Amino acid sequence: MAVVASLFTIHADVRYEIVRKIFEGGMGIVYEAEQHGTRDFVKRIAIKVVRQSYANQQTFIENFIGEAKLVADLIHTNIVQTYHLGEARGVYFIAMELIRGVNLEQFCQQLADKKRTLPIELAVFICSRIARGLAYAHAKTDKDGHPLGIVHRDVSFKNIMIAFEGDVKLTDFGIAKARGFLQDNEGEVVAGKADYMSPEQADFQITDKRSDLFSAGVVLAHLLLGYNIFKGKTPDDSRLRILSQPIPDFRRLDPRIDARLDQILHRALARNVAERYTTADELLYDLEFYIYHQGYGPTNETLGKFIRELFGQAHLPATNDSHGQTQLLPRSTSPAPAATASGQPAP
């Protein structure tokens, strides 16, 4: 660990010290780290590092750099903040906001383990925060006011974080599409997680921002039902389900879902993009109207209270097992602070 930590010295007054590994993916590793500055300044951050075996792959490195440049100016409460792109001894890394919390996959696993059901209003609230982040990213322009055309393309459970304070944040723009930032061969390969893809992604077509709205609809349905209706035994099976499986009447799958929420789900999951929500702002409006039109509704504080009670004071997200998956362990077995990488999964 000390060897890794020594790589991240920017200059005499700024250095990064690795605390622990949080996530290890096929092409990169995410660490929790401390940023040290002048006069004992210390800030906890996450650092995403390129694996050495990919350090000489020019296309991968250019996209890693492109991701950092793309998200550097995405400053929004529902998007994980990027602080710095660095290179030391041939290793590229991105310093990012550290989210003390869990991703939606971990969140829903804990719900299942505790035999708890997520309240409808909290599921809609979580998705509304995702829509807020997408609306901001989709509308982002360059310094000259030209639209960047950002499409996240990987809106999924692993890329949505919930902090223990209740903040919901979208992360990992590693396969995002944006003009002038990342090399892209869309139409030739499929990018994204098969069971959260839009039909156009699954069918090797060119995507726009409406693709992310379909994925957000899959996330909402998954939160409401406790399972993903499109998930198959294999990625190819999931893609086929995305393309052809009939969209159900969600009221029959969960009696808590009323006609209006069923309509929202069907519009978000419309296979014909012309029938889908046109913008994330439209989806956001419908979601917020649904939970707030009668008065007071859920807030970050409401969600924070729920997730802290769900995980309890005695449980914290811990370091990885041998397969690189974050696990939840009792405090007594995990001295590390409660934190999950903002950049999970790793590149």
N, C-alpha and C positions, 0 to 999 in steps of 0.2 A: 504493500500500500504506500509505503514511504517513497518507493521508486516512482510510482505513478504520480504522487503528489509533487515530486520535484520537477515534473515536466511543466507545471503550470505557474511559472513565474513571469509576469508581464514585464515588470521592471522593479527597481529596488523598493518602491512604495506599494506595489500591488502584487499579491500572489494568491494562488488558490491551493488550499490544502484539502486533500481527499479525506472524507470521514468514513464513508462506507459505500459499497456497491448497492444500488437499488434495483437495477434491472439490467439484464444482459440479453440482447437480441442477436440475430444472425449477423448483422453488419456493424453493430455498435454497442456501447455500454453507457449506462447512465449512473452517475455517482451523486451522492450527497456530498457537498463540499463546503468549506468556509472560505470566504473571500476576505483576505487580510489587507488592511490599508494602513495609512499613517496614524500614529498615536493610538495603537491598539484597536483600530476600527475592525470589527468582525461582522460579516453578514453571511447567513446561511443561504446557499443557492443549490441548484442542480447543475451538473455538467454532463453534457452529452459528448461522448468521445468516439471518433471513428476507429474501428478495429484496425490494427496494424496491417492485417492481410488485405484491407481495402484501400490502404493509404496511397497505393500506386495506380489505382483505377481512376483515370482522369474524369470520366463521366460521372462516377459516383461522387468524387470530391467536388466537382463543379456544382452538382445538385445539392450537396451538403452545404456548400457556401451559399448557393442560391436560396436555400431554405432560410438560412440565418439572415440574409439581407432582406428577404421578403417579410419575415415576421418582426424584424427590428423596429419597424414603424407601425406595427399593429398594437396600438396601446388602447386596450379596452378591458373593462373589469371581467368580461367573460371569455377572455383569451389569455393564455399563459404568456407572460412577458419574457422577451429575450433581451439579455443585457449586453452580451459581448461575443464576438467571434474571434477566436485566437488560434495561433499555431505555435507549437513549441517542439523542437527536436523532430520535426516532421509529422507531428500528431496534431490534427485539427480538432477543435472542440468548440462547443457553444455553451456559454454560461446563461442559465435560465432561472426564472422564478421557481422557487421550491414550494410546492403545494403540500401542506400538512393535512393529508386526507387520503382518499382512496379513489380509484377509478370506478366506473359504473359496473364493471364486471365483478370487482371485489365487493362493491356495495350490494349487488343483487345476490351474490353468493352468501353474504352474511344474512340477508333477509331469508333466504332459503334455509340456512343452517339454524336460524332462530325461529323458523316457522312463522315469520312475520309477513304481513301483506302491506305493500306500499300504498298509502292513501291516494286516491285518484287525483286530488288537488296537488299533491307533491309531485306526482309523475308529470302532470301537465306543467307545473312550475319549472321543473328541471328542464323540460323540453323548450319552454319559453325562453330560458336563459341561453340555451344553445342557439335558438333562433336569433336572439339579440346579438350574440357573437358573430353569427353568420351574416346577419344584415350589415354589420359594420365591415366585416372582411370583404363581402361582395361589393360594397360601395366604395372601397378604398381606391384612391387615385394616386398617381405619381406627383412629383413636385410641380409638374406643369398642368395638373388637373385632368390628365388623361386616365380613364379607368384602367386598372391593372387586370381586370378580368379574373380575379381569384376564384378558383373552385377548389375546395378542400379535398374532395374525393375520398376521404377516409373518416367520415363522421361515423363513429362506432363506439361501442361500450368502452374499449380500452383507451380511447382518445378523448374521453370526457371525464373530468375530475370533479369530485366534490370535496371541498375543504371541510374540516371539522367545524369551521365557523359558518358553513352553509353556502359559501360561494361556489358557483358552478363555472368551470372553465374548460374551453375547448383547447386541445393541444395537438402537437405533431402535424405540422404542415409539410412533412417530408416528401409526400407525393402530390402535393398541391400543384395546381396548374395556374400560372400567372405569367402575363406577358413580360418577357425580358429577364426572367429570374431563373427558371429551371428548364433544362432540356426535357423535351417531351416527345414521345412517340405514340400518343394516343391514337387509337384506331388500329394499331398493330398489336398492342399488348393490353392486358387488363390490369388496372391499378386499383387497389383497395381490397377490403375484406369481403369475400363472396356473399356472406349472408346479410350484409348491410348495403350492398351496391344498388345503384339505380338500374333500371332495365337497360338504359343506354350504355352504362358502364359494362354491364354483363354481356351486352351484345356487341362490344368492340366499337361503339359509336363515339362521336365527338360529344363531349359534355359541356353544359353551361351551369350556372348557379342553381338551376332547378334540380339538378342531380343531387346536390347536397340536401335539398328539401325532402326528396324521397327518402334519403338515408335518415334524416331527422324523424320522418314518419315511422320508419322501422324501429328506431330507438324508442319512440313514444309507445308504440304497440308492445314492444318488448318490456318496457317498464310497467305497463298496465297489466299485461297478461302473465308476466313472470317467465316468458319464454319467447323465442324468436320464431315466428310462423314460417320463415323462409329457410331456416337452418336445416340443411340436409346432412347426410352421412359423409359427404365429401364436398369440397369446394365446387366441383362441377355440378353436383346435385343441387347445391344452394343456388347456383347461377340459373339453373333450369327452373327452379321454383320461383325465383325473382321474375323470370321472363314469362312464365305461363300459369302459375298457380292462381286460382281465383282469389280475389281479395274478399275475405269473409265479412259477414255482418258481425261486427265486434260485440254487439249487444248480446248475441247468442253465446259468445265465448266468455263473457263476463257481465253478469246482470248489473253491475255497478256502472257500466258504460251506457250513457243515454244517447238519444238520437243525435243531439248536436255534436257530441264528441265523436260519435261514429262518422258523422259527415266530415269532420276535420280530418280524421284518419284517412278516409277514402279520398279526399282531395289531395292530401299529402302523398298518398300512395298511388295516385293515378298513373298508369303506365303511359298514357298519352300525355306528353309534356304540355300540350296545349290545354289540358284539363287540370293540370296540377297547379299548385300555388305558383304565381309568377315571381314573387320576391319573398325573401325571408321576413320582410316587414309585414306582409299580408298574413303569413303564418303566425308571426308574433302577435298581431292584433287579435286574431281569432282565439289563440291560446290564452292571452291575458283577459280578453273579454269573458271567456268561459269561466275563469277562476275569480274574476273581480267584479262582474257585472251586478252582483247582488250586495256588494259592499266589501268588507274586509276579507282578504284572502292570504295565502301563504307568502312568506318573505324569506330572505336569507336566514334570518334568525329562527324561523319556524323549522326550516330544513336543517339548520345546524343543531338545534335541540334534538330533532329526530335522529340524526346520524350519530350524535354523541351518545344518546341513550341506546341506540342499536349496537354500537361497538363497545360501549361501557368503558369506564375508566381503567379497567384492568386489561384491555386489549389494544394493541397497537400494530400497525403494519410493520412487518419485520423484513429482514434481508432475504435474499433469494434462497430457494433450495437448489439442489444440484442441476435442476433443469431450467433455472433462470426465471421461475415464477414466484412472484411476491406472495408470501403467506402471512396469515394473521396468527400471532403468537401471544401468549400471556406476557405481561410486563416483566415478570420475573425471569423469563427466558430471553428477553430482548432489551438490552440496556440502551439501544439507540433511540433517539427521539422519534415521535410519530411523524413520519414524512413519507411521501411517495413522489417519485420523480415527476416533475412537470412535463418532461419530455417523453414519458412512457407511451408506447414502447420505443425502444432504442431504434436508431436508423437501421 
